[in-house]
C-alpha cells in the first residue's frame, strides 16, 4: 500500500514534473510533430497526431504491472471476496465462456492479457478516463498480442505498448499504432458489458472472475479505490487536455465525469450520457448511427448500457420494454414479430426464438474524455 500511495503522490505532481522532463516519452521513439488542421475533430490520423501532447503519467514503463493469464475463480470463491455487489466489472463472453474483469483490478493493473473461450484478448481499463476497452489478442498472422502499460498518457488516457515489438504505442481510446513498427495499425475492438458485479452474476451465474490473489498486491488492496474523489461528477481531469474544455464545442455540455456510453463507426461517433438515458428511458433506446440500426439496453440501478444491432435476418426490429419473466429487471419485445428478448439479447419466445442480437463493440467513458477524443460526436438527447 505504501508503494501505491507514493505512486499516487507522483501522479498528482506529474503535470508539473512533465514540464521539466526533457524526454517524457522515455524509451519509445515517436515521429516529429505532425501538421494539425484546426478543423480536425479526432486523433485518428498519425500524420497530424499531436505527439507533443503525450506526457508521462509519473511512472516508468511497466511501473503499473499488467497481468497476463491471471488466475480466475468462480463467482462464489473466497478469492472473489474483494468484490462488493456494487463494484463495476467488464464482462466478456466468448464461445459461451463468461469472465468478469473488475474495475478493482483495472485500478491497479490497467491491462489484463487473457484467453477466453480459446480467444486471446487484451482487457484495458484507464481509471483517468473511465474507459474499459477489450481488444482481439489474436493477430492475422496467428501470433498472440499482449500489451503492457507504457507509463505515458495522451489526454489523460492510457497509452499501451505492444509487447511483440516492445515499441509500438496505442492510445487506448483510438487503439491505433502511432509509431513504427506498427504505425496506423488498429486493434480490433470487441464487445464488452460494463455493469455491477451483482448484475453480471445475474446475467451469467457460471461466470469466472479474476481472483484477488494476483501475486502482486494483496486482495485487500483491490477493495480500495485509490483516486479519492476523482470520480465525482464535477472533478477536473488529472492532467491537461487538448483541446481545452472551453475551446471544445461539446466539452462542457455535461459534467466532466458524466458516465457516457460511446459508440463509434469510423469517424462517426455518438455518446449516450447516462443522465439523459436515466431521465428518458429505462429499458431500450431504438436509434440509428452511421446508418446502423441500434438498440441500447439500459438499466441505471446497475449502471448498464449495452448497444446491439437491431437487425435480424435482414429485418430491422423496433424493441420495447416489457415485464420480465426470467428474474432479470425487464425483457424486450419487438413490434414487428412480437418475439420476446432477454437482456442478454437472446430471443426466448415468438417467431424469432433462438435468434440473438449482435452486440456492438463499444465502451463507456467519462464525458470529458469522450468529448475530447471525438469533438464532433453526436449526442443522444
N, C-alpha and C positions, 0 to 999 in steps of 0.2 A: 504493500500500500504506500509506503514512504516513497518508493521509486516512482509510483504513478503520480502522487501528489507533486513531486518535483517536476515531472513531465508537464503537468498541467500549468505549473508556475511558469515554465519556459514558454508554453503555448501562449499564455496571456501576454507575455512580453514580446512575442515574436514579431509583431508589427514593427516595433521599434528596432528590434535586433536585425531584421532582414534589411533594413535600410543601411545597416553598417556592414553587411556581408558583401564581400567582393564577388563571391560566386555562390548565390543561393541555390543553384541547380546541382551543386555538388558533383558527383561522378558522372552525370548524364550530359551528353553532347546535344545541344539544340541548335537549330538553324538561326540565322540572323533575323532581326525583326522584319516581319512582312509589311507590305504597304496596305493598310486597312482603310477601306472606304467608309465614309460616315454613314452610308445607308445600309451597311451590313447589320443584320439583326441577330446573328448567331455566330458560332465559332467553329463551323464545320470545315472551313477552307484552310488547310495548313499553310497555304501561301500568304494568308493575311492574318494568321493566328498571332495574337499579341504576346509573344514569348516573354517580353519584359514584364508582364504581369504575373508570371509564375514566381512564387515565393516559398521560402522554407516554412514548414509548419513547426519548426523548433526541435525536430527530432531528425536523426540521420536516416539514411536508407535502412529499412528493416528495424528501425527503432521502435516501431509498432509491429509486433510479430504476427504475421499472417499464420493461419492454421492450415495444415494440409492433411486431409484424410483423418479428421478428428474422430474420437470415439463417439458413437451415437448410442443412445439408450431409449427404451420405451418411455412413453409419457408418464407411466406410473413409477418409474425407477427413482430411488432415493438420489441418484445423481442428477435428476432434474429438479430437485427441491430448491435450487437457487431461483427458480422462476415462480412468479406470482401469476394468478389467472389474468390480471390486468396488464401484464407486460406484453409488449408487442413482439411479434415474430414475423419472419419472412418465410412463408410456406411454399414448398416446391413439391410438385407431383410429376413424376416421370415414369412411364411404363408401369403405373399402378403403385409405385413406391412413394410414400409421403414422408417428407422430412422437414422439420422446423429449424430455422436458424434465428435464434433470438437476437433482438437488438442488444440485449445484455452482453452477448458475445461480441457483437459488432462494435460496441463502445470501446472495447479493449484490443480488438484484433483487426477490425475493418475489412479483412478479406478471409474467406474460408474457401480453400480449394477442396473439392469433394467429388464423389461419384454417386449419383442417384439413379436407380433403375438401369445401371450399366452405362449411364451417360456422364462423362466428366463435366463438371460445371465450376464456375467461379462465382461465388456469392460475395457481393461487396456491399458495404454499408459505410456511409460517410456521416458521422454524427453532426458535423458542422452544417451540412446542407439538408440533413434529414432524408437522404436518398439511399434506398436499398435496391440495387440492380443485380440481376442474375444473368450470367453470360454462358454461352455454349463453350465448354472447355475442350472440345474436340475439333482440331483443325482439319482443313480439307485434305491435308497430306497424311492424316491419321495420327499425327503427333498430339500429345496432350498439352494444352495450355494451362499453366499455373502462373499466378501473379503474386507480387509482393507489394508492400507499401513503400513508395519511393521516399516519403518524408516531405514531398512537395505538395503545394496546393495551387489551384487556379480558381479564383473567385470563391474561396473557402472550400472548394470541392477537392476531394481525394484524387490524387494522381497515382495510378497504379503503374507498376513496371512489369514487363514481360520477362519471366524467368528463363525462357528458352534462349534469349539472346542477351539478357541482363542489361538491355539498353533502351528498348522501345518504351515510350511513356504513353499512357492512355488516361486523359482526364475522364473520370468516371461518367459524367453526365453526357458527354458526346461519344464516349467509348470508341474513339478513333485514334490511331497512332499519329503522334505529332512530330515524330523524328524517325530517322533511319535506325535500324534496317526495315522496319515495317511502317514506314511513313504512309499515312492515308488508309491503312488497313483498318476496317471496322470490325469490332467484336459483335457477335450475334446476340442480341438481347432475347432472353427467354421470359416466359410468363412467370409471375410471382403473385402470391396472395399475401398482403400485409394485413394483419389483424391481431387481436389479442390471443394469448395462449389459450384462454378459455374457449373462444370461438373456434380456433384451429382444431382443438381436441374434439369439439362437437362435429366439425366437418369431417375430420379424419381420425377417428378413435384409435386406429392402429398406427398412428404416426410415430416416427422416431424423432429425437431431438438431440442436438449437440450436448453432450454431457458436461457437467461442471468441473470434472477433474481433467483439465487440459494439460497438466504438467507444467504450465507456465504461471498461472495465477491460481490462488485458492478459490474454491467455489464461492466463498463468502464475498469475494471481490466482485463477482458477477451480479450480485444483488444491488449494487450501488451505482447510481448514475453519476459519473464523475465530472459533469459540467455545470453543476449548480443550477442556477435559474436560466440557463441558456435557452431552454425550450419555451420560455414564457412568450406569449404572443407578440409583445412589443419589444422584446430584447433585440439588440442590434447584432448583425453578423460579427464574428470574432475578428475577421481580417477585412481588408479593403475589398471593394467590389468594383468591377468595371463593366459597363458604365456605372456611374454613381446612381443611387436610387432616384435622386432628384432629376437627373437628366434622362431617365428611362421612362417613356410614356406610360408604362404599366407598372413601374416599380413600386408605387405607393398606393395601388388600388386596394390592397389588403395588407394587414399587419405582416411584418417580416416573417414570423414563424407560423403563419396560417398554413395548416396542412392542406396539400393540394395533390389530387391525382393528376398526373401528367401523361398525356397520350401524344405520340408523335409519329407521323408518316413522312419520312424525308425531312423537308424543311417546314412542313405544316404541323404546327403544334397546337394543342388545346389543353387548358387547365380547368379542372373541376374542383374549386375550393370547397373544402368540407363544410364551411359555414353556410355557403349558398345551397349546397345539397341538403344540409340538415333543415334549412328553412323552407325548402320547397318540396322535398320528397323524402320518403323512407321506403325504399323498395327498389325502383328501377327508373332510369332515365333512358329514353329512346333518343338517339342522336345520330348525326352523320358528320364524319370528319374526313376531309380529303376524299369524299366520295364513298367512304366506307361506313355502312350502317352499323352502329354500335349500340350496345345496351350496357349501361353502367349499373351494376347491382350494388346498392349502398345500404349500410346499416351503421348508423352513428354510434350506438352504445358500445360496439366493438371495433369502431374506427376502421371499418372495412369498406373499400370501394374497389370493385373488380370489373374491368371492362371486358365484354365479349363481343365478337362479331355476331350480329343477329340475323345472318342469312344462313339458311339450311337448305341444302339441295336446290339452290337457285331461287328460293323463296325468301323474301325479306319479311321478318316477323316483327310484330308490334307487341311488346310484352307489358303486362300489368301485374301488380301485386295482388296476391290472394292469401287467405289464411293458410297456415301450414298444417300439414297432417303428419309430418316426419320428425317433429321435435325441434326443428330449427326455427328461427324467428318468423320466417314467412316463406311462401313459394311464389311462383310466377305462372301466368297463363298467357299464351299467345292468342291474339284476337283472330288470327287467320284460320287456325285449325282447332282451337280450344285445347290444345295439348298443355299439360302441366309440367312445370320445370322446377327442380330444386335449386338451392343457392349455389350448388356446385356446377350448374349449367347442364344438368342431365334431364332429359325428358323422361318422366316417370309414369305418365298416363296420357292417353289420347293417341291420335293418328301418328304422332312423331315419337312415340315411346321407343326408347333405346338410342335415340339420337343424342348428340352432345353439341353444345355451343363451343366454338373455338375461342379460347381466351386470347386477348390481345396482349402482347408483350408491352408492359408499361411500368410505371413506378410512381410512388409518392415523393413529394419534396416539400421543403419549406417554401413559402411563396417567394421570398426574396431570391432564392436560388433558381426556381423555375422562371421567374420574370427576367432574371439577369441572363440566363443562358438562351432563352427564347423570347426576345424582346418584342416580337410581333405575334406572340401567342394569342390565339383566340381564347376567350374566357366564357365558360358556361355561366349564364345569368338567369 
